[in-house]
Amino acid sequence: MACGIRFYYLQVDKQKLYVMEDALIWGIDLGGTKIEGAVLDAEKRVLARLRLPTESHLGYEHIIGQIERLIMMLKAETGASPRRLGMGTPGTTDPDTQLLKNSNTLVLNGKPFRRDISEALGIPVVTANDANCFSVAEARMGVVPEVAPGARVVFGVIMGTGVGGGIVIDGKVLEGRQGIAGEWGHSFLDESGGPCYCGNTGCVETIISGPALERHYKSLAGQTLKLPEILERHNRQTDPAASETFRRLIHFFGKGLANIINILDPDVVVVGGGVGNTPQLYTAGVEAIRHFVFNTRLDTLVVAPRLGDSAGVFGAALLVENKP
């Protein structure tokens, strides 16, 4: 067999396929609680996908060590070695200082993370915000090719513990001059959200993230419940505080996304994250967007993702597709 070729048995049509090592794309999704790695072939088939805990409480150097360990595990799984690596990060790398910023994994902030991980692994590393990775994966591999194959502009939404977003134009992530394109979670929505960790008040994240909605429910009902139970109580129509929390979610979901649509006018909005699993976002939520958008109708498709919680790692791998 020629040098540089590795043999893989893929569970795809039960065929044995020869795959060139250099054609593989490697991605890492660095999350607050877990690190996921994946190796894809040129046809976007998954050769390996593994996870390790982040353990960020053990510090910055430990996180880098966990990534190194995960790469070693993927190498053992595939028999191949990465030539380059795409990585999704919480927060983003500042284009001027090259330091990571805006991460809720606080030990990463102010660190030259991209440089450090590249030196640790001995290969070029391309990084992007985790919401950007989610967005490009769904735009190119996930739901968008199914529902709108001609779409040029996609806005990806993550609504979970935090709120983030990413912009994909013609299959490519838009980073922006300051590396913050798509960060709608920290745009102003309403004073009732109160203070945000970013230093501002009334951010989208302080109103329609999971923890924000749970805090709102507690302020009304005097008890702490997780969001799925709150929404279940609303569905059963047994808890007025739960129904008020649900109405808050729908109202501000519509208002917040209408602002994005008025500015960006995307073909498709893909809604991910735990809060995005709320079915009514795609019915009552879309009606709320229609109410606020600056048009007589709403042509933008608002859809659920297809790739599950691995969209981020697939998007990270796509960052280095066709890179020399």
DOMI-779786 format. One line per 5 residues: their letters; for each residue x, y, z of N, C-alpha, C, O. Coordinates in steps of 0.02 Angstrom, whole numbers. Layout:
<recs>
a) X,Y,Z,X,Y,Z,X,Y,Z,X,Y,Z  ...
</recs>
This chain:
<recs>
macgi) 42,-60,0,0,0,0,44,62,0,97,62,32  23,115,-35,65,175,-42,73,209,25,30,205,69  130,244,32,144,281,94,90,333,106,67,366,59  69,340,169,18,390,186,-53,364,182,-100,400,198  -61,301,161,-128,273,156,-141,230,219,-98,192,240
rfyyl) -201,237,247,-220,195,303,-283,155,283,-323,179,242  -291,96,311,-349,54,295,-400,59,351,-383,51,409  -462,72,332,-516,77,381,-573,32,360,-587,24,301  -605,2,409,-668,-32,395,-724,12,419,-733,22,479  -763,39,372,-817,85,389,-883,47,389,-895,3,347
qvdkq) -926,64,436,-993,35,437,-1038,75,390,-1089,102,411  -1019,78,327,-1057,115,276,-1068,68,218,-1021,50,183  -1129,47,209,-1146,-1,156,-1105,-65,162,-1098,-102,113  -1078,-79,222,-1040,-139,235,-981,-149,186,-965,-205,166  -952,-92,166,-895,-95,121,-831,-77,157,-830,-37,203
klyvm) -776,-109,135,-710,-90,158,-683,-37,111,-680,-47,50  -662,20,140,-641,75,99,-569,95,117,-550,96,175  -529,110,66,-463,138,77,-468,213,83,-500,246,42  -437,241,135,-442,312,149,-373,341,158,-333,315,197  -358,395,122,-294,428,131,-293,467,196,-341,503,212
edali) -239,460,234,-233,494,298,-242,570,291,-274,601,332  -212,598,238,-214,671,230,-283,696,212,-297,756,217  -328,651,190,-395,671,172,-441,674,233,-497,699,228  -418,649,290,-460,649,350,-463,719,380,-415,758,375  -520,735,410,-526,799,446,-542,784,519,-585,743,535
wgidl) -506,819,562,-508,808,634,-539,869,668,-522,926,653  -584,856,715,-616,911,752,-620,897,826,-626,839,847  -616,950,865,-625,947,937,-676,999,958,-672,1057,937  -725,979,998,-774,1026,1027,-758,1032,1101,-770,985,1139  -730,1089,1121,-712,1101,1190,-770,1132,1227,-786,1191,1216
ggtki) -802,1094,1270,-859,1119,1308,-841,1131,1381,-786,1114,1403  -888,1158,1418,-876,1172,1488,-870,1109,1530,-834,1108,1580  -905,1056,1510,-905,994,1550,-874,935,1513,-851,888,1545  -873,938,1445,-844,882,1409,-806,908,1348,-819,962,1322  -758,866,1326,-721,879,1265,-737,821,1218,-726,763,1236
egavl) -761,836,1158,-777,784,1110,-731,791,1050,-719,846,1026  -707,735,1025,-665,734,966,-694,687,914,-724,636,930  -684,705,850,-709,663,796,-660,665,737,-627,716,726  -658,610,701,-619,606,639,-668,586,584,-702,536,589  -670,627,531,-714,615,474,-673,603,411,-617,627,405
daekr) -701,564,365,-668,556,301,-694,609,253,-735,652,272  -672,607,191,-690,659,143,-764,659,127,-790,710,103  -798,603,139,-870,599,127,-911,617,190,-972,607,191  -877,642,241,-907,661,305,-933,601,345,-977,609,387  -905,543,332,-922,485,373,-878,485,435,-819,503,433
vlarl) -907,466,491,-872,467,555,-831,404,563,-857,349,565  -765,413,568,-720,356,580,-712,344,655,-704,287,676  -713,397,693,-704,390,766,-735,451,799,-733,506,772  -764,440,858,-791,495,898,-786,476,971,-814,425,992  -751,516,1010,-737,500,1080,-746,562,1123,-744,619,1098
rlpte) -755,552,1188,-764,607,1235,-722,596,1297,-708,540,1318  -703,653,1327,-671,655,1393,-701,713,1432,-726,761,1403  -700,709,1499,-723,766,1539,-673,824,1533,-613,813,1528  -698,885,1533,-655,944,1529,-616,955,1593,-556,968,1592  -651,949,1650,-620,959,1716,-585,1027,1721,-528,1032,1742
shlgy) -622,1078,1701,-593,1145,1699,-573,1171,1768,-532,1216,1774  -603,1142,1821,-586,1164,1889,-514,1147,1906,-486,1174,1955  -483,1103,1866,-413,1086,1878,-364,1132,1841,-304,1124,1847  -392,1180,1804,-349,1232,1776,-336,1227,1701,-353,1178,1668  -306,1280,1676,-292,1290,1605,-247,1235,1577,-263,1205,1525
ehiig) -192,1221,1610,-146,1171,1584,-178,1102,1583,-162,1061,1539  -222,1089,1630,-256,1024,1631,-301,1016,1570,-305,962,1541  -335,1070,1551,-378,1067,1491,-337,1050,1430,-357,1008,1389  -280,1082,1423,-236,1067,1366,-214,994,1368,-211,961,1317  -199,970,1428,-180,900,1435,-235,852,1416,-223,799,1387
qierl) -297,870,1432,-354,827,1415,-364,825,1339,-381,773,1311  -352,881,1306,-357,881,1232,-303,837,1202,-316,799,1156  -242,843,1228,-187,800,1204,-205,726,1214,-194,685,1170  -233,711,1271,-252,641,1286,-305,617,1237,-302,560,1213  -354,660,1222,-408,640,1176,-381,629,1105,-402,583,1071
immlk) -334,671,1084,-304,661,1018,-267,594,1015,-270,559,965  -231,577,1068,-197,513,1071,-246,455,1066,-233,405,1033  -303,462,1099,-354,409,1095,-383,403,1025,-394,347,1001  -393,459,991,-419,457,922,-367,428,875,-385,392,828  -303,442,887,-250,413,846,-249,337,854,-240,300,806
aetga) -258,315,916,-259,243,928,-320,210,896,-316,154,872  -376,246,895,-437,219,867,-434,213,791,-460,165,762  -401,261,758,-401,263,685,-337,238,654,-337,218,595  -282,239,691,-218,223,662,-188,279,621,-137,270,588  -219,337,623,-197,395,585,-175,451,632,-188,447,692
sprrl) -143,502,605,-121,560,643,-147,623,608,-146,626,547  -169,673,647,-194,734,615,-138,776,586,-84,781,615  -151,807,528,-104,855,499,-123,926,520,-82,971,519  -186,934,537,-213,998,560,-275,983,601,-302,928,597  -298,1030,640,-355,1018,686,-401,1078,687,-378,1135,692
gmgtp) -466,1065,682,-516,1117,693,-544,1110,763,-555,1055,787  -556,1167,796,-579,1164,866,-631,1217,880,-622,1276,864  -686,1196,909,-736,1242,935,-722,1258,1007,-708,1212,1046  -725,1321,1025,-710,1343,1093,-767,1383,1123,-803,1417,1086  -776,1379,1188,-821,1427,1220,-785,1495,1220,-728,1500,1243
gttdp) -818,1546,1195,-784,1610,1185,-751,1611,1117,-761,1566,1076  -712,1663,1104,-682,1671,1038,-612,1699,1045,-595,1730,1096  -570,1690,994,-503,1718,994,-505,1788,965,-528,1799,909  -481,1836,1004,-480,1906,981,-434,1912,921,-376,1892,924  -458,1941,865,-416,1945,805,-352,1987,815,-303,1974,781
dtqll) -352,2035,861,-295,2079,870,-246,2051,921,-186,2048,908  -271,2031,980,-226,2008,1033,-211,1933,1029,-162,1910,1058  -252,1896,993,-246,1823,988,-258,1788,1055,-238,1731,1065  -290,1824,1102,-308,1795,1166,-381,1775,1166,-422,1808,1134  -397,1721,1201,-467,1699,1204,-507,1745,1250,-482,1765,1302
knsnt) -568,1760,1231,-610,1805,1269,-683,1781,1269,-702,1739,1229  -722,1809,1315,-794,1797,1318,-813,1725,1331,-867,1703,1312  -769,1687,1363,-783,1617,1378,-813,1610,1447,-790,1640,1495  -866,1568,1452,-893,1553,1518,-852,1498,1553,-865,1482,1611  -803,1469,1519,-751,1430,1552,-695,1479,1568,-650,1491,1528
lvlng) -700,1508,1627,-663,1570,1643,-587,1561,1639,-552,1610,1625  -561,1501,1652,-489,1492,1652,-459,1500,1582,-398,1507,1575  -501,1500,1530,-475,1509,1462,-466,1583,1444,-426,1599,1400  -503,1627,1477,-502,1698,1459,-433,1729,1470,-400,1717,1521  -412,1768,1419,-348,1803,1424,-288,1760,1408,-231,1782,1415
kpfrr) -300,1698,1385,-246,1651,1369,-237,1646,1293,-286,1650,1256  -175,1637,1269,-163,1625,1197,-177,1552,1181,-133,1514,1161  -240,1533,1188,-259,1462,1186,-241,1430,1119,-214,1375,1118  -257,1464,1064,-243,1433,998,-169,1420,989,-149,1367,964  -127,1468,1010,-56,1458,1004,-33,1401,1049,7,1359,1028
disea) -58,1399,1111,-35,1349,1159,-55,1278,1138,-15,1232,1144  -117,1270,1113,-138,1203,1094,-102,1181,1030,-88,1121,1022  -88,1227,985,-51,1211,924,20,1188,941,45,1140,913  52,1223,989,119,1203,1010,118,1136,1046,164,1095,1037  67,1124,1086,63,1061,1123,54,1002,1076,82,948,1088
lgipv) 16,1011,1023,2,956,977,51,953,919,58,901,886  86,1008,907,135,1009,853,104,1013,783,136,992,735  43,1039,778,8,1045,713,-30,1112,712,-44,1141,764  -46,1136,652,-88,1197,647,-158,1183,676,-187,1130,664  -185,1232,712,-252,1227,741,-292,1288,720,-270,1344,727
vtand) -352,1276,695,-399,1329,677,-455,1327,729,-484,1274,741  -471,1383,759,-523,1385,810,-581,1430,789,-573,1475,748  -639,1416,817,-698,1458,808,-742,1450,868,-738,1400,904  -784,1499,880,-833,1495,933,-877,1433,924,-894,1414,868  -896,1402,980,-935,1340,976,-1002,1349,940,-1025,1303,906
ancfs) -1033,1408,948,-1096,1421,912,-1084,1424,837,-1127,1403,798  -1026,1451,816,-1009,1452,745,-1001,1382,718,-1022,1367,662  -970,1338,758,-961,1269,736,-1028,1234,729,-1039,1198,681  -1073,1243,777,-1140,1216,773,-1174,1240,708,-1205,1201,673  -1168,1304,695,-1203,1334,638,-1177,1308,572,-1217,1291,528
vaear) -1112,1303,563,-1085,1280,499,-1099,1206,489,-1110,1184,432  -1100,1167,543,-1117,1096,536,-1188,1087,513,-1201,1048,467  -1235,1122,543,-1305,1116,523,-1316,1145,453,-1360,1122,416  -1278,1196,435,-1285,1227,369,-1260,1181,313,-1286,1182,258  -1208,1141,328,-1177,1101,275,-1191,1027,279,-1192,992,228
mgvvp) -1200,1001,341,-1210,929,350,-1277,911,380,-1298,853,377  -1312,959,408,-1371,945,448,-1436,960,415,-1450,937,360  -1477,1001,448,-1546,1011,427,-1552,1055,366,-1598,1046,326  -1507,1104,357,-1517,1153,304,-1516,1122,234,-1560,1139,194  -1469,1077,217,-1473,1046,151,-1537,1008,138,-1557,999,80
evapg) -1571,987,191,-1634,950,184,-1692,998,171,-1733,985,127  -1696,1052,210,-1756,1094,208,-1748,1153,160,-1798,1180,136  -1686,1174,146,-1675,1232,103,-1608,1225,68,-1560,1261,84  -1603,1179,20,-1539,1164,-11,-1506,1223,-46,-1445,1222,-57  -1544,1274,-63,-1514,1332,-96,-1499,1389,-48,-1481,1444,-70
arvvf) -1506,1377,17,-1497,1431,66,-1425,1459,64,-1377,1420,62  -1419,1525,65,-1353,1556,66,-1335,1582,135,-1277,1581,155  -1385,1607,173,-1372,1637,238,-1409,1597,292,-1470,1589,289  -1371,1572,341,-1399,1533,396,-1379,1564,462,-1320,1582,471  -1426,1571,507,-1411,1593,575,-1424,1535,622,-1480,1510,626
gvimg) -1371,1513,657,-1378,1459,705,-1384,1486,775,-1347,1531,795  -1431,1459,812,-1446,1482,880,-1432,1426,929,-1451,1369,918  -1397,1442,983,-1392,1395,1039,-1426,1427,1099,-1406,1481,1122  -1477,1394,1124,-1513,1417,1184,-1510,1360,1235,-1546,1311,1229  -1468,1368,1285,-1461,1318,1337,-1442,1352,1401,-1477,1396,1425
tgvgg) -1386,1330,1431,-1360,1364,1490,-1344,1437,1475,-1353,1480,1517  -1321,1449,1414,-1310,1517,1389,-1348,1524,1324,-1383,1479,1302  -1339,1582,1292,-1370,1594,1227,-1316,1620,1180,-1282,1669,1195  -1308,1586,1124,-1258,1607,1075,-1285,1601,1005,-1341,1578,994  -1245,1622,957,-1267,1618,887,-1208,1620,840,-1154,1643,858
givid) -1220,1597,779,-1168,1598,728,-1199,1612,661,-1256,1595,647  -1160,1645,618,-1182,1664,551,-1141,1625,500,-1080,1624,503  -1176,1593,453,-1143,1557,399,-1168,1586,333,-1228,1588,321  -1122,1607,291,-1140,1635,225,-1104,1595,172,-1042,1590,172  -1142,1566,127,-1115,1524,73,-1069,1470,101,-1016,1455,74
gkvle) -1090,1440,157,-1054,1384,186,-995,1402,229,-960,1358,254  -982,1467,238,-924,1489,277,-945,1530,337,-993,1569,333  -910,1520,393,-925,1557,454,-904,1630,446,-849,1644,422  -947,1675,468,-930,1746,471,-906,1761,542,-945,1757,590  -842,1777,549,-813,1790,615,-824,1863,636,-839,1876,695
grqgi) -817,1910,590,-824,1981,607,-758,2012,626,-710,1978,643  -756,2079,624,-695,2116,639,-667,2102,709,-607,2098,718  -712,2093,757,-691,2082,827,-700,2009,849,-690,1992,907  -718,1967,801,-729,1896,817,-793,1882,854,-800,1829,885  -841,1928,851,-902,1919,891,-965,1918,848,-1020,1926,874
agewg) -958,1907,782,-1017,1905,739,-1065,1850,763,-1044,1794,777  -1128,1867,767,-1180,1819,787,-1193,1815,861,-1237,1777,881  -1157,1853,902,-1165,1847,974,-1228,1884,999,-1224,1933,1036  -1285,1858,978,-1348,1891,997,-1365,1882,1070,-1406,1918,1098  -1333,1833,1103,-1347,1820,1174,-1329,1878,1219,-1354,1883,1275
hsfld) -1286,1922,1195,-1266,1979,1236,-1284,2045,1202,-1251,2096,1212  -1337,2043,1163,-1369,2104,1140,-1426,2120,1189,-1453,2076,1222  -1444,2183,1192,-1496,2203,1241,-1564,2179,1218,-1581,2184,1159  -1603,2153,1266,-1671,2131,1251,-1722,2165,1296,-1771,2193,1271  -1711,2163,1362,-1760,2194,1407,-1729,2202,1476,-1693,2158,1500
esggp) -1743,2258,1508,-1715,2272,1574,-1733,2220,1626,-1697,2210,1674  -1789,2186,1617,-1812,2138,1666,-1765,2079,1675,-1770,2042,1723  -1719,2071,1627,-1671,2017,1634,-1621,2027,1690,-1593,1979,1716  -1611,2090,1709,-1563,2105,1763,-1491,2101,1740,-1478,2095,1680  -1445,2103,1787,-1373,2104,1771,-1350,2039,1738,-1373,1985,1755
cycgn) -1303,2046,1691,-1273,1989,1658,-1200,1984,1678,-1170,2034,1697  -1171,1924,1675,-1101,1915,1694,-1054,1956,1650,-997,1970,1669  -1079,1976,1590,-1036,2014,1545,-1029,2087,1567,-987,2123,1540  -1068,2108,1616,-1064,2176,1641,-1121,2220,1620,-1130,2275,1647  -1161,2197,1572,-1219,2235,1549,-1282,2210,1583,-1280,2164,1624
tgcve) -1338,2241,1566,-1402,2224,1596,-1452,2208,1541,-1454,2241,1489  -1494,2157,1553,-1549,2142,1508,-1529,2107,1444,-1565,2112,1394  -1473,2072,1444,-1452,2034,1385,-1502,1978,1369,-1539,1955,1413  -1502,1957,1307,-1544,1900,1287,-1533,1840,1333,-1580,1807,1354  -1470,1828,1350,-1452,1771,1393,-1483,1775,1462,-1496,1724,1494
tiisg) -1495,1836,1487,-1524,1844,1553,-1600,1833,1553,-1631,1836,1606  -1629,1821,1494,-1701,1815,1489,-1724,1747,1464,-1770,1718,1492  -1693,1721,1410,-1718,1659,1381,-1669,1601,1383,-1680,1551,1350  -1615,1607,1420,-1574,1547,1434,-1612,1503,1483,-1659,1525,1516  -1592,1440,1488,-1624,1394,1535,-1621,1420,1607,-1673,1423,1639
paler) -1561,1437,1633,-1558,1462,1702,-1598,1526,1713,-1626,1535,1766  -1600,1570,1663,-1638,1632,1670,-1713,1617,1677,-1747,1648,1718  -1739,1571,1637,-1809,1553,1642,-1824,1519,1708,-1878,1529,1737  -1777,1478,1732,-1787,1445,1797,-1787,1496,1853,-1825,1489,1901  -1745,1547,1848,-1745,1600,1899,-1811,1638,1898,-1838,1655,1950
hyksl) -1836,1651,1838,-1900,1687,1833,-1956,1647,1865,-1998,1674,1901  -1957,1582,1851,-2009,1540,1882,-2003,1542,1957,-2054,1548,1992  -1943,1537,1983,-1934,1539,2056,-1958,1604,2086,-1986,1605,2141  -1948,1659,2050,-1971,1725,2075,-2046,1728,2080,-2074,1766,2119  -2081,1688,2038,-2154,1687,2038,-2183,1635,2086,-2232,1648,2122
agqtl) -2151,1576,2087,-2180,1519,2123,-2147,1506,2191,-2175,1472,2233  -2087,1534,2201,-2052,1523,2264,-2020,1455,2270,-2000,1436,2325  -2014,1418,2216,-1981,1354,2218,-1937,1346,2156,-1948,1378,2105  -1888,1302,2162,-1840,1291,2107,-1859,1229,2069,-1866,1175,2098  -1867,1236,2003,-1880,1180,1959,-1836,1186,1897,-1817,1242,1878
klpei) -1820,1130,1866,-1785,1131,1803,-1834,1149,1747,-1894,1137,1752  -1807,1178,1694,-1850,1202,1640,-1896,1149,1610,-1955,1164,1599  -1872,1088,1597,-1919,1038,1569,-1980,1026,1613,-2035,1017,1587  -1971,1026,1679,-2028,1016,1723,-2074,1077,1723,-2135,1070,1726  -2044,1137,1719,-2085,1198,1714,-2129,1195,1652,-2188,1210,1655
lerhn) -2099,1177,1596,-2137,1175,1533,-2189,1119,1535,-2243,1126,1506  -2174,1064,1568,-2223,1010,1574,-2283,1033,1616,-2340,1017,1600  -2270,1071,1669,-2325,1098,1709,-2367,1146,1668,-2428,1148,1675  -2335,1185,1626,-2374,1229,1582,-2417,1187,1535,-2476,1202,1526  -2389,1135,1506,-2427,1093,1460,-2488,1062,1493,-2540,1053,1462
rqtdp) -2481,1046,1558,-2538,1016,1594,-2586,1070,1619,-2640,1054,1645  -2566,1133,1611,-2608,1190,1633,-2625,1184,1708,-2681,1197,1728  -2575,1165,1747,-2585,1156,1819,-2548,1207,1861,-2553,1206,1923  -2510,1251,1830,-2465,1295,1867,-2463,1363,1833,-2429,1370,1782  -2497,1413,1859,-2497,1480,1827,-2427,1510,1820,-2413,1543,1770
aaset) -2383,1497,1868,-2315,1524,1864,-2277,1491,1806,-2238,1524,1772  -2290,1427,1795,-2258,1393,1738,-2283,1421,1672,-2244,1431,1626  -2348,1434,1668,-2376,1462,1607,-2350,1533,1594,-2339,1551,1536  -2341,1571,1646,-2313,1638,1638,-2240,1634,1614,-2219,1674,1573  -2203,1586,1640,-2134,1577,1618,-2132,1556,1545,-2088,1579,1507
frrli) -2178,1513,1525,-2183,1492,1455,-2199,1552,1410,-2168,1561,1358  -2246,1593,1431,-2263,1652,1391,-2204,1700,1384,-2194,1731,1332  -2165,1705,1438,-2105,1747,1435,-2055,1721,1383,-2026,1759,1344  -2045,1655,1383,-2000,1625,1334,-2024,1640,1263,-1984,1662,1221  -2087,1628,1248,-2112,1636,1180,-2108,1709,1158,-2086,1724,1103
hffgk) -2128,1755,1202,-2128,1826,1186,-2058,1851,1169,-2047,1883,1118  -2010,1836,1213,-1943,1863,1203,-1903,1823,1151,-1856,1850,1121  -1919,1760,1141,-1891,1723,1085,-1909,1758,1020,-1866,1769,977  -1973,1775,1012,-1995,1809,952,-1964,1877,944,-1943,1896,890  -1962,1914,998,-1934,1982,995,-1859,1981,980,-1835,2020,940
glani) -1824,1936,1013,-1751,1932,1003,-1732,1910,933,-1688,1939,902  -1766,1858,908,-1748,1834,841,-1773,1881,786,-1743,1884,733  -1827,1917,798,-1850,1966,749,-1796,2020,738,-1786,2043,682  -1761,2039,791,-1706,2087,784,-1652,2060,738,-1626,2096,695  -1635,1996,746,-1584,1965,704,-1608,1963,631,-1570,1979,586
inild) -1671,1943,621,-1697,1937,553,-1702,2005,520,-1689,2012,460  -1720,2056,558,-1723,2124,530,-1655,2147,505,-1651,2185,457  -1602,2126,538,-1535,2149,520,-1503,2103,468,-1476,2127,418  -1507,2037,479,-1471,1990,437,-1513,1960,381,-1487,1943,328  -1578,1953,392,-1625,1924,345,-1601,1856,319,-1594,1847,258
pdvvv) -1589,1808,364,-1564,1743,342,-1618,1702,307,-1677,1714,315  -1595,1652,268,-1642,1605,237,-1670,1557,289,-1729,1539,288  -1626,1536,336,-1645,1486,386,-1617,1505,454,-1560,1529,458  -1656,1494,506,-1632,1497,575,-1637,1426,604,-1690,1396,605  -1580,1400,628,-1579,1334,660,-1572,1344,735,-1526,1378,758
vgggv) -1618,1315,773,-1622,1327,845,-1597,1265,883,-1631,1214,882  -1539,1269,915,-1512,1214,953,-1508,1229,1027,-1530,1282,1050  -1480,1183,1065,-1475,1190,1137,-1535,1161,1172,-1585,1145,1141  -1529,1153,1238,-1582,1122,1277,-1649,1158,1274,-1701,1126,1268  -1648,1225,1277,-1710,1264,1272,-1740,1255,1202,-1801,1258,1194
gntpq) -1697,1245,1152,-1721,1235,1084,-1762,1172,1075,-1793,1163,1022  -1762,1127,1125,-1803,1067,1121,-1876,1080,1136,-1916,1033,1136  -1894,1142,1150,-1964,1160,1165,-2004,1161,1100,-1992,1205,1059  -2051,1115,1090,-2086,1110,1025,-2123,1174,1006,-2127,1191,947  -2149,1210,1056,-2189,1269,1040,-2149,1326,1010,-2178,1374,983
lytag) -2082,1323,1014,-2042,1375,982,-2054,1377,907,-2047,1429,875  -2072,1318,879,-2079,1313,806,-2151,1327,784,-2167,1323,724  -2194,1342,832,-2264,1360,816,-2278,1429,846,-2278,1479,810  -2291,1431,911,-2305,1495,943,-2245,1542,939,-2253,1602,931  -2184,1514,944,-2124,1555,939,-2117,1588,872,-2099,1647,867
veair) -2132,1550,819,-2129,1579,752,-2182,1633,743,-2169,1683,710  -2241,1623,772,-2292,1675,770,-2268,1739,805,-2283,1794,782  -2233,1731,860,-2206,1789,895,-2154,1825,853,-2152,1887,851  -2112,1788,817,-2064,1820,772,-2102,1859,718,-2085,1916,703  -2153,1828,690,-2192,1860,637,-2222,1926,662,-2226,1975,624
hfvfn) -2242,1928,724,-2271,1989,752,-2220,2046,754,-2239,2104,743  -2157,2030,768,-2107,2083,778,-2066,2099,716,-2034,2152,712  -2064,2054,667,-2020,2064,610,-2045,2121,566,-2106,2132,561  -2000,2157,534,-2017,2215,493,-2035,2193,422,-2000,2207,374  -2091,2157,418,-2115,2134,353,-2188,2113,362,-2212,2102,418
trldt) -2223,2108,306,-2293,2087,310,-2301,2012,318,-2356,1988,330  -2246,1975,311,-2247,1902,319,-2178,1880,344,-2131,1920,346  -2173,1817,362,-2110,1789,383,-2091,1732,336,-2121,1678,338  -2042,1744,293,-2019,1693,246,-1961,1652,274,-1945,1599,246  -1930,1675,327,-1873,1640,357,-1896,1573,386,-1945,1571,423
lvvap) -1861,1519,369,-1876,1454,400,-1844,1451,468,-1786,1470,477  -1882,1428,518,-1856,1419,586,-1863,1345,601,-1919,1318,607  -1806,1311,609,-1807,1238,610,-1764,1210,667,-1720,1244,693  -1779,1149,686,-1739,1113,736,-1678,1081,702,-1680,1067,642  -1623,1071,739,-1563,1041,710,-1572,967,697,-1619,935,721
rlgds) -1525,938,658,-1526,867,641,-1468,828,672,-1472,767,679  -1414,862,691,-1353,827,709,-1345,814,784,-1295,786,805  -1394,833,824,-1390,820,895,-1333,858,929,-1311,910,904  -1309,831,985,-1259,867,1023,-1189,858,995,-1140,882,1025  -1182,824,938,-1117,818,906,-1108,867,849,-1057,865,814
agvfg) -1156,912,838,-1150,961,785,-1087,1003,794,-1053,1019,745  -1070,1020,855,-1012,1062,868,-947,1030,845,-905,1065,816  -938,966,858,-875,933,839,-872,923,763,-817,926,734  -929,911,731,-928,907,658,-911,974,627,-872,978,579  -940,1028,654,-924,1094,630,-851,1112,640,-821,1145,597
aallv) -822,1091,696,-751,1103,709,-708,1070,656,-660,1099,631  -726,1007,638,-688,972,586,-694,1008,519,-646,1011,481  -752,1036,504,-762,1071,441,-718,1134,435,-705,1158,380  -695,1160,492,-652,1219,490,-587,1206,453,-558,1253,425  -565,1144,451,-501,1129,419,-510,1087,356,-460,1062,329
enkp) -571,1079,333,-581,1042,271,-548,1079,214,-556,1140,206  -511,1043,173,-476,1070,114,-420,1119,132,-396,1155,89  -400,1121,196,-344,1163,215,-279,1129,196,-273,1068,203  -228,1167,171,-164,1136,153,-126,1114,215,-71,1087,210
</recs>
